[in-house]
């Protein structure tokens, strides 16, 4: 039957191997993907081992005139292959400028917050002054409400008599 311009999805043409085919080994599907990956990894390891052995025996080949002229380029990064047993754990590394500035900024902020808590900074003094002013206003408003409440009670008592 013609379906027109568009074809249907290919789900109807899938082929699934049965357990009997898999046991017999006649399945078209590979047994496991993991086995193929592990074989590839083993081959890569063997190649790297062979290349390491070769690189230890032969000195590095220089490009162009690098072998002739020695260059003191500080921007030229040479690969450092440091093995775990050769690493010096007691050696401290110097911080980069950004890291150093970030630490200084954090310490300055902590120092400022400590002074803020003690009330020694300009902003803290202003905040405390504002706070005392607000407390006075609230106390006055509470007194006023209390007086109005007492006045209402007196009026009620006089009205009942």
Beta strands, then each sheet from edge to edge (+ up, - down):
end
